[in-house]
């Protein structure tokens, strides 16, 4: 199997020749192989050279991009003031939504910025280089998470209690924008769109608020992107099984679930998630990026990886991954230790 066939088989709960290797790898490899973190996240030529070098080294089963898109390009296109440090993630310096009166201005924003064009060009170049053998995945965000960037996290959380009309109105405006950007990604060659949904996770909002504020606008975007040909994979931290959030995710046209952390130190038990979803959908693993991978020794990172792999042995529709964004400061020897365990694990 090539990487595209392997990921596709796992997504469809079919047998694979080895464990699909798809961690949230973008930030570390941009640090390891990029000219700067900024250029590797945002600039087409450095994006391409960085990811091709990472593929040669680590034999990932997908290309993963998007942290610069969701952290900087989209907020900036929607009138936030954003700075771009050379060796850090983009920083939103000023939000763009101060009151409901600002929403109309967002509705007419032009998302076809120079940064957006350059990022999309990087995806197109990567797609051409990969010749269909390796799929491209892009991190993306829901209307609610975009709203949190434009309004501010504390403010949008308070608005759900004190100004719910703003939360609904802002997302109504953002749904077509979110779909428009998603279509640009698909047209550029993105195969898998994974929704980073931590602003609406049960660590921050209740299941009741998720249904009231988040589910409907997110479902509109997810279902349309699926209709356009992407495979959509929501990622969410918190107790998504216990709170019933999984059931709401399954109301959408999704193709897999990527669980995350419960706390800084613990992650969701994927066996409990598997018991919940059965053979309806594939699941990704969730090795903690804040644990031994970041702060331990290589042998500790390898041991934790092997524990995760053994726990998943025999599971249909399983893809190895981390529980979310990995730090650009992960020691390379730790990352290599994790990767070696995945590639040599005897799955069959």
N, C-alpha and C positions, 0 to 999 in steps of 0.2 A: 504493500500500500504506500502511496505517497501521502503527504501531509493532508492535502485536501480530501482525499478518500478516507483517511483515518478519522478526521474530525467529522466529516459527513456521516460516517458509519456510527460514531458514538452519539451524535445528535439524534440519529434515528434509532438508537438502542439496538444496533446491529453489532456483530462480533468485530473486534479489531485485532491487528497483529501485535500491537504493543500499546502501552498506556499513551493516550494522546497528551502531548506536552504543551500546555497553554497557560503559563503563569501570567500575572500582570507584570510584565517585564520591562515596560517602556523606560521608566526612569533610570533603573540601574544601567541598562545597556547604552542609554544616551550619555551617561557618565563614563562608562567604560570605553566607548568607541566614538562618541561624538566630538566634534571640535569644541563646542560648549553645550551645556544643557539646553540653552535657549535655541541655538541653531538646529540641534538635533530634533527638538520638539516641533519647530515651526518652519524651517527653511528646507525647501524641496531637495536640493542636492545633498545636504548633510543628513536629512532624514533617510534618503535612499542608501547612502554609503554606510550609515550607522546600522540600519536594520539588516542589510545584506551581510555585514561583518558579524553581527550577532547570530544570524542564521548559520553561518559557517561554523561558528564556535559552539553554539548550544543546540542546534538541530530542533528548534521550536517547530510546532505544528501549525502555527499561525503567525502572521505579522500583527503586531498590536501598536496602534497609534491613538492619539486623541487627547492626551492630557493638556497639551497647549491649546487645543480647540476649545475644550470645555472650561478651561481655567482663564483663558485670555481672549482668544479670537471671538467667541460668541459674545461674552460680556462687552467687549470693546465695540463690536458691531452694533450693539444695542445701547450705546451711549454711556457706558461706564468708563471711568478713567482708569486705565490699566497700565502698570509698569512691567517691564520685561527684564529682570536681572539676567546677567549672562549665565550664572550657574545656580539658578533657583527657579522655581515655578513662577508663572505670571502672578502678579499681585493686583487685586482690585483695590485701587486707592480710594475711589469714590463711587458709590452706587448711582444709578440713574433714575430711580423711582423714589421721589420724596413724598408724593401724594397721588391720589387718583387722577389728578390733572395732567400728570406726566405720561399716562398710558397711551394717549393718542399719538404722542411723538414716537413711542416705541413701535406702534403699529405700522408706521411708514418708514421705518429704518431700512437702509440698504445693507443687506448682509453680504453682498458681493464685494467685500473689501480686498485690498491688496494682500493682506495677511491670509485671508480665506483662500484667495486664488493660489497663493504659493503653497499653502498646506494641501489643497486639493491636487495641485500639480505633483506634489510629492507622492500622493497615493497613486495617481495615474502612472507615474514612472515606476513605482514599486510593482504595481500590477503587471506592467509590461515585462519587467525583469523576471517575475516569478512564473510567467507563462502558464498560469492555471494550476501549478503544482502545489502551491501554498496559498491558503486563503488569507484575506486581509480583514482584520477586525478593527473597529474603531469605537473608542469610548464615547458615550453620548449621555445626554441628560434630559430629563422630563421637563414639561412646562413648569412644574412646581419648583424644581431645582434651579432652572433658569431664573424664575421669579425670585428665589432666595438670593441669587447673585445680584440681581438688579435692585432689589429692595434692601438687602441685608438680612442675614439669618435671624438675628434677634427680632428685627422688625416684622418679618413675615410670620414668625411664630406668634408674636403678640397680635398681629392682624387677624389671625384665625379666631381670636376671642373678641377683639375690639373693633375690627374693621373687615369683616368677612367679605363684604362686597368688593373690596379692593383685590383680595386674593382671587376671587372668581373672575373679576373683570380682567386682571392682568393675565391670567392663564388663558382666557378666551382669546386674547390678542396673540399670545405666544404659541398657541396650537398651530396655526398655519405657518408661522415662522419656523417652528421646530420641524414641521413636515418639509418645508422648503429646504432647510439645511440638510435634513436626512436624505432627501432626494439627490442633492448635490453629492453627498457621500456615495450613495449607491451608483450614480452615474459615473463617478470617478473610479469605481472598482471595489468598493467595500462590500464584503460578503456577509459579515457578522457585525451587528450593532449591539454592543452591550451597554445597557442602561445603568449608569452609576446612580443609584437611587438613595444615597445615604441621607439626603436632606429630608426625605419622607419615610425614613426607617422607623421601626417601633422603639428605638432608643430615643427618638426625638418627638414623635407624635403618636397619638393613640390610634388604634384600628378604626375607631369611629371617625376621627378627623381624616384618616386616610380615605375612607369611603366618601366622606362629605366633600373633601377638597381636592384630592389627588387622583382617585381612580378614573373618573370619567374623562378628564382632559388627557391623562396619560394613555388611556386605552385608545382614544381617538388617534393619537400619534403612532402608538405601537401597531395598531391594526392596519393603519395606512402604510407604514413602512414595510410591514410584512406583505401587504398586497402588492407593493412595488418590487418585491423580490428579495428583500433582506431577511436574514434570520435574526430575530431579536432575542437578546439574552439579558434579563434584568439581574443586576447585582444589588444586594441589599444586606446590610448588617442588622444585628439585633435578633430577637427571638421570633423569627418569622413563622415558625411552625406553631408555637404556643399561642401566639396572638391571632392566628388565623389569616395573617397577611398573605401566606402562600395561596390560600383559596382565592383571594382577590387577584393575585397575579395570574392565576390560572384562568381567570375570566377573560384575559387578553390573549391575543394570538401570538404567544411566545414560543420559543423553541428550546429553552433550557433555563435553569435557575442557577445563579451564582451566589451562594450564601457567604456571609462575612463574619465579622467578629461579634461576640456578645459583650466582651469587655476588652480592655487593652491586652489582657493576657489569655483570654479564652475565645474559642470559636464554636460555632454551631456544630453539633454532632451530625455529620452527613448521613449516618445510618438512620437517624430520626427523620431527616428530610426525605430519604429514600423510602422509608416506610409510609410517609405521608403521600408522596406523589406516585409511588409504585412505578408502573411502566408507561405512565402517561407522558413523561418528559425526561430529558437527560438532566443530570446535575453535575456541577463542577465542584472540585474539592476546594478546600479553604485553609491551606497552610498559613499560619499566622505570620504576617510580614514583620510584626513587631517583636517576635520572639528570637530564638536562636539564629534564625536567618540574618537578623540585623545585629544582635548584640552578643551572640554566642561564638563558639569556635566551629570550624568546618565540620568536625566530627559530630557536634551537637546538631548542626543544621541537617546533616545526613541522617542522623538517627530519627529526628522528628519527621523528616520526609518519608522515611521507610515505615514509620508508624501509620502515617496517613495512607500510604499505598496498601499496606497489609489490611487496613480496615476496609478498604474498598474492593479487595480482591473478590472476583466473581460477580461484581455489581454490573448490571447492564447500563449502558448510557452514562458512563463515568469518564470525566476528563480531569486530569490533574491541573490544579491552578493554586494560586494564593488567594487569601480571603479579601484581597483588595490591593490598593496601590502599594507598590514596593518602593522603598526609599532609594534615592540616588546614592545614598551613603552605605548601602549594603556592601560589606567587604566582598571583593570579587571571588576570593577563595571560598566563601560561604555559599555564594550563588552557584559556583561551579560544583560544590559538594551536593547541593540540592539537585541540580540538573543531572549529575551522574547517576544518582539513585533512581530518578525517573526513567532514564534511558536504558538502564540495565535491569530494571525490575522484570522478573519473570511472570508475566500476566497470565499466560496460557498454562 
